[in-house]
């Protein structure tokens, strides 16, 4: 698997996310968000080292049920899951090392 470069406008149901096997990162944001744009090179660097991690990129906004179910309030919010269970989250990550550390936590939790 590789890092997704586009936000999906159609989001999966929360039940689908909860059933995912293995390490997964859900990225909530939008293509026009400056913070989201700034995070993309950091994500690319971290994900290049962890190709086995599933990356689900979801376009978020007012009234979007998946983001609300995760209580997302700022973008980007990265939710790191192991077998559908949240292990850690990062909000507006500022460096690739923080993302690497979070990825290591979901790798260790499998």
BAKOLDREN-87432 format. One record per residue (C-alpha): residue in one letter; x, y, z. Coordinates in steps of 0.5 Angstrom, whole numbers, plus 500, padded with zeros to 3 digits. Each point is the difference from the previous one (the first is absolute). Example, Ala and Ser with C-alpha at 12.3 -4.5 7.8 and 13.67 -1.06 7.14 Angstrom:
2
[A [525 491 516]] [S [502 507 498]] 
end
This chain:
110
[X [500 500 500]] [X [502 507 499]] [X [498 507 503]] [X [494 503 496]] [X [501 506 497]] [X [492 502 500]] [X [495 501 505]] [X [494 495 499]] [X [493 504 499]] [X [496 494 502]] [X [502 498 507]] [X [500 492 502]] [X [495 499 506]] [X [503 500 507]] [X [498 492 501]] [X [505 499 493]] [X [505 504 504]] [X [499 496 506]] [X [501 493 496]] [X [507 502 497]] [X [505 495 501]] [X [507 502 501]] [X [504 507 501]] [X [496 506 497]] [X [500 507 500]] [X [494 505 498]] [X [501 507 498]] [X [495 505 501]] [X [501 506 496]] [X [498 504 494]] [X [504 501 494]] [X [500 508 501]] [X [502 500 507]] [X [507 503 501]] [X [502 496 506]] [X [498 494 496]] [X [504 502 494]] [X [506 501 505]] [X [499 493 503]] [X [501 497 493]] [X [507 499 499]] [X [501 498 507]] [X [495 494 499]] [X [503 498 494]] [X [507 500 503]] [X [497 496 506]] [X [496 495 496]] [X [505 499 495]] [X [504 496 506]] [X [493 496 501]] [X [497 498 494]] [X [496 494 503]] [X [496 505 504]] [X [493 502 497]] [X [499 507 499]] [X [492 503 500]] [X [500 507 498]] [X [493 503 501]] [X [497 507 498]] [X [497 502 507]] [X [495 506 501]] [X [494 502 504]] [X [495 495 500]] [X [505 494 498]] [X [498 494 504]] [X [507 497 500]] [X [504 506 503]] [X [495 501 505]] [X [500 493 502]] [X [507 501 502]] [X [499 507 503]] [X [505 503 494]] [X [500 508 501]] [X [506 502 497]] [X [504 498 493]] [X [503 496 499]] [X [499 495 505]] [X [503 493 500]] [X [497 494 503]] [X [505 494 501]] [X [496 494 500]] [X [502 493 502]] [X [495 495 498]] [X [494 505 500]] [X [502 503 507]] [X [503 507 501]] [X [507 500 503]] [X [502 507 499]] [X [499 506 496]] [X [503 506 498]] [X [497 507 498]] [X [504 504 496]] [X [507 497 500]] [X [506 504 499]] [X [505 495 498]] [X [501 493 497]] [X [503 497 507]] [X [493 501 503]] [X [497 496 495]] [X [505 495 500]] [X [499 499 507]] [X [493 499 500]] [X [501 495 494]] [X [505 496 504]] [X [494 500 506]] [X [495 497 495]] [X [505 495 497]] [X [502 498 508]] [X [493 499 501]] [X [498 495 495]] 
end
